[in-house]
Every structure is written in C-alpha cells, then in structure tokens.
Amino acid sequence: MKNPFDKEDDKSLVIVAVSVGAILAGAIAYLYAKRTGFSLNKKVNEVIEEGSEHATDYLTKKVPHLKKKKTDLHEIEEIVKG
C-alpha cells in the first residue's frame, strides 16, 4: 500500500524548468542586443572618439615632459644626510 504522507520529489523538474528558462532568456537578450547593437555601437564609438580627442588635447597642453635626473651616489648621500 502506498504511503499517503509520502511527498513526490519534483526538484529535478524545477531545475530543468529554471535552466531552460534561463537559456531562453539569454537567447532573447542576445538577439535583441544583436539587432539594436549596431546603432548603439556607432553612437558609443562616436562619443569615445570625441572624448579621446579632447583628452589628448588636454594632456598634451597640461603635462610637461619631465626629464630624469641622473645623480651620483655621493650626491644622493649628501641629500639624505641633509
């Protein structure tokens, strides 16, 4: 005789349903991004190019080229001693 209080285990069905749903959602998101991605990609590239032009202009004007100082060990010792 079957136990009336024994519950059926549906864990595998839930796991399969969640994984199939996640795969479908990922496929739909990929297709949507692929369809609208080209127009967004062009806009983003234009903004990046414009920003990089301004950044290079700013950096070339503001940052002087620093030269490395070559010092002798005796000079370093005098600097450390004070």
Number of C-alpha atoms within 10 A of each C-alpha: 3 5 6 6 6 7 7 6 8 8 9 9 10 11 11 11 12 12 12 12 12 12 12 12 12 12 12 12 12 12 12 11 12 11 11 10 13 11 10 12 11 11 11 12 11 12 11 12 11 11 12 12 10 11 12 11 11 11 10 10 9 9 8 8 7 6 6 6 6 7 8 8 9 9 11 11 10 9 9 8 7 6
